[in-house]
Structures are given as structure tokens and as C-alpha cells.
Amino acid sequence: MRILVVEDMVDIGEAIVARFERMGHAVDWEQNGAVAGDLAEVQAYDLIVLDVMLPGRDGFAILKDLRMKRNATPVLILTARSAVDDRVSALDLGADDYLIKPFDYRELEARARALLRRGGGEATNIIQCGRVTVDRSARIASVDGRSLDLTRRELTVLEILAGRPQRIFSKEELIDQLFGFEQEPSPNAVEQYVTRLRRKLAGSGVEIRTMRGLGYQIVVA
């Protein structure tokens, strides 16, 4: 998934980005609220993690503007404000969840997973595609209980495709969810991941098909 992190404190921002990237997500990090608001208008995200106190523009103003423009991207508010009124204001403006600083990064990950599941219409962290199982919480994939040795991005590609069986994903869509703005993938990066995945899924009854001119889809034989 692609996530926008809006946080002006460098140590917190770096820690959040590192956590989400280890989970396999493409992450864009912005420290200025005004820039972040503009970014959210031109780039589609699966989740926005939004601090309240920001230079340029505060998080509440960004959230209000997003919802006024009918942008339904899930928003997780980060705030040092523990007053009930502030939490109520965030939820009333359209926040989907919030965390009060300081927070445990494991809880941040769990809440992010819950919002991403909700956005995808899924109830659990487990994706079942034929004999292939992807556990998004543990970040592992298996065939009939046998663990697959996948790299972080291979697992992410499998998670994307297996989460929407039969749907065709273009190369551009996959790149968008695998890499942030500051990362420059090689022209054939997606093909390399798919090729390695096919080899590792051999004999599983699950196949990744190339739809010429369209992209890739996963099917259960």
C-alpha cells in the first residue's frame, strides 16, 4: 500500500517510515503541512498518518480540507493533545482513528493495519488465495503451511495480487504501491519480482498471469 506520513519531528518521522517500509509499504514523508495538503490532492494514498502540530498548516485544517473535497482516504491522527475535546474534534472532522504521543510503534502498526483492512473491505490480516496464505501482520506467506522465502517487495506484490484475485493490476499500479517518490525503480523491477514469485509459487496451484498490454493477475488453478 502507499502511505503518506505527515510529521515534522525528524526522529518520529524516520521511525514511522522505517516501520511502514519494513511492512512492505511505499511511504512518502512530508514535514510541512501546506506541502502535504497539496500532495494529498495529486497522489492517491491508501492511508494518511497525520500529525496535528505542523509548520505551514496544521493537521486539523488538512483533514477538514480533505473531507470537504470528498477525499475518503483513511486518516490516522497523531497528537500530543490528550484533551477529550481535541480527540472529539479530530473524529468529528473525519479522522478514522488517532494516537496520542508518545505511543508504542507496535500499536501504530496495528492501527494502520486495521485501517488498511477496512479500506480494502477485509476483516482480518489473513489473505487466503487457494493454497497460498499471506499473513499481513506477521509479514509471511506460506503454501499449505510451508513458509515461502520471499523478499519484502516480493511479499508485497503477492499481497497486492492475492488480495484481489482475478483483478488485473497494471505495472504502473504495482510500482505506485511499491516505491515512494524518492525511490527510482529500474524499468524492469516489477517483471523481476513477478518472475521470482512465479518460481517460488511453482506447484502451489496459484499462478500469476501476464495479460499482455494490461498487467498481471493472480488466479487459482
C-alpha positions in Angstrom: 0.0 0.0 0.0 1.0 3.6 -0.4 1.1 5.7 2.8 1.6 9.4 3.4 3.3 10.3 6.7 2.9 14.0 7.7 5.2 14.5 10.7 7.6 17.4 11.4 9.6 15.7 14.2 12.5 14.0 12.4 13.1 11.2 14.9 9.4 10.2 14.9 9.0 10.6 11.1 12.1 8.5 10.4 10.9 5.8 12.8 7.4 5.6 11.3 8.8 5.5 7.8 11.2 2.7 8.7 8.3 0.7 10.3 6.0 1.0 7.4 8.7 0.2 4.8 9.6 -3.0 6.8 5.9 -3.8 6.5 6.3 -3.6 2.7 4.5 -0.3 2.1 5.6 2.6 -0.2 5.9 5.6 2.0 6.1 9.4 1.3 7.1 11.6 4.2 6.4 15.3 4.4 7.2 17.6 7.3 5.4 20.8 6.1 1.6 20.8 6.4 0.9 23.0 3.4 3.1 20.9 1.1 1.4 17.7 2.5 -2.0 19.0 1.8 -1.1 19.7 -1.8 0.5 16.3 -2.1 -2.6 14.5 -0.9 -4.6 16.2 -3.7 -2.5 14.9 -6.5 -1.4 11.5 -5.3 -3.8 8.7 -4.3 -2.9 7.1 -0.9 -4.3 4.1 1.0 -3.6 5.7 4.4 -2.5 9.1 5.7 -0.8 9.3 9.1 -1.2 13.0 10.1 0.3 14.9 12.9 -1.7 17.9 14.3 1.0 20.5 15.1 2.8 21.2 11.8 4.6 24.1 10.2 2.7 25.7 7.2 -0.7 24.2 8.0 -2.0 22.2 11.0 -3.3 18.7 10.7 -6.9 19.6 11.5 -7.0 22.1 8.6 -5.6 19.4 6.2 -8.1 16.9 7.4 -11.0 19.3 7.1 -10.0 20.2 3.5 -9.6 16.5 2.5 -13.1 15.7 3.7 -14.7 18.8 2.2 -13.2 17.6 -1.2 -14.7 14.2 -0.6 -11.4 12.5 -0.2 -12.2 9.4 1.8 -8.6 8.2 2.4 -8.3 6.7 5.9 -6.6 9.2 8.2 -4.8 8.3 11.4 -4.2 11.4 13.5 -1.1 11.7 15.7 -1.4 14.3 18.5 0.3 15.3 21.7 -3.0 16.7 22.8 -4.8 14.3 25.2 -7.8 16.5 26.0 -11.1 14.9 25.1 -12.2 17.9 23.1 -9.2 17.6 20.8 -9.9 13.9 20.2 -13.6 14.6 19.6 -12.7 17.4 17.1 -10.4 15.1 15.2 -13.1 12.4 14.9 -15.8 14.9 14.0 -13.7 16.4 11.2 -13.4 12.9 9.7 -10.4 11.2 11.2 -10.7 7.4 11.3 -8.5 6.9 14.3 -6.0 8.7 16.5 -3.0 8.0 18.6 -1.7 10.2 21.5 2.0 10.9 21.7 4.1 9.3 23.0 2.8 6.0 21.5 4.1 2.5 21.1 5.1 1.9 17.4 3.6 -1.6 17.6 0.2 0.0 18.3 0.7 2.4 15.4 1.4 -0.6 13.1 -1.7 -2.5 14.4 -4.0 0.6 13.9 -2.6 1.2 10.5 -3.3 -2.5 9.5 -6.8 -2.2 10.8 -7.5 1.0 8.7 -5.9 -0.6 5.6 -8.1 -3.7 6.0 -11.1 -1.6 6.5 -10.3 0.4 3.3 -10.0 -2.8 1.4 -13.2 -4.3 2.8 -11.3 -7.0 4.7 -12.0 -8.3 8.2 -8.7 -10.0 9.1 -4.9 -9.8 8.4 -5.1 -13.1 6.6 -5.3 -13.4 2.8 -6.2 -16.8 1.5 -5.7 -17.5 -2.2 -6.1 -21.2 -3.0 -3.4 -23.0 -1.0 -1.4 -19.8 -0.6 -1.8 -17.8 2.7 -0.5 -14.3 3.4 -0.3 -13.1 7.0 0.0 -9.3 6.8 0.6 -8.9 10.5 3.5 -11.5 10.7 4.7 -10.5 7.2 4.9 -14.1 6.0 3.5 -16.2 3.2 3.1 -19.9 3.0 1.8 -22.8 0.9 -0.1 -25.5 2.8 1.7 -24.2 5.9 5.1 -24.3 4.3 6.8 -20.9 4.6 7.9 -19.2 1.4 11.2 -17.4 1.4 10.2 -14.0 0.0 11.9 -10.6 0.0 9.9 -7.7 1.3 8.9 -6.5 -2.1 8.1 -10.0 -3.4 5.8 -10.4 -0.4 4.2 -7.0 -1.1 3.5 -7.9 -4.8 2.0 -11.2 -3.7 -0.2 -9.4 -1.1 -1.5 -6.9 -3.7 -2.3 -9.6 -6.2 -3.7 -12.2 -3.8 -5.9 -9.6 -2.1 -7.8 -9.1 -5.3 -7.9 -12.4 -7.2 -8.8 -12.1 -10.9 -8.2 -8.3 -10.9 -5.6 -7.1 -13.4 -3.0 -4.8 -11.9 -1.0 -2.7 -14.3 2.7 -2.3 -14.0 2.2 1.3 -13.1 -0.2 0.4 -10.2 2.3 -2.0 -8.8 5.2 0.5 -9.0 3.0 3.1 -7.3 2.4 0.8 -4.3 6.0 -0.5 -4.1 8.0 2.7 -4.3 7.8 6.2 -2.8 8.6 9.4 -4.6 12.3 9.4 -3.6 12.9 5.8 -4.9 13.7 5.2 -8.5 12.8 1.6 -9.6 14.6 0.1 -12.5 12.4 -0.2 -15.7 12.0 -4.0 -15.3 11.7 -4.1 -11.5 8.2 -5.4 -11.5 9.0 -8.1 -14.0 11.8 -9.3 -11.8 9.6 -9.6 -8.8 6.9 -11.4 -10.7 9.4 -13.8 -12.2 10.9 -14.7 -8.9 7.4 -15.1 -7.4 6.3 -17.4 -10.1 9.3 -19.6 -9.4 8.6 -19.7 -5.7 4.9 -20.4 -6.2 5.6 -23.3 -8.6 3.4 -26.3 -7.6 1.1 -24.3 -5.4 -1.9 -24.2 -7.7 -1.7 -20.4 -7.8 -0.5 -18.7 -11.0 0.5 -15.1 -11.8 -0.5 -14.4 -15.4 0.7 -11.7 -17.6 -2.1 -10.0 -19.5 -0.3 -8.5 -22.5 -0.6 -4.8 -22.6 -2.7 -4.7 -19.4 -0.7 -6.1 -16.4 -0.8 -9.0 -14.1 -3.4 -11.1 -12.3 -3.3 -14.0 -9.9 -5.6 -17.0 -10.5 -6.2 -20.3 -8.7 -5.8 -23.2 -11.0 
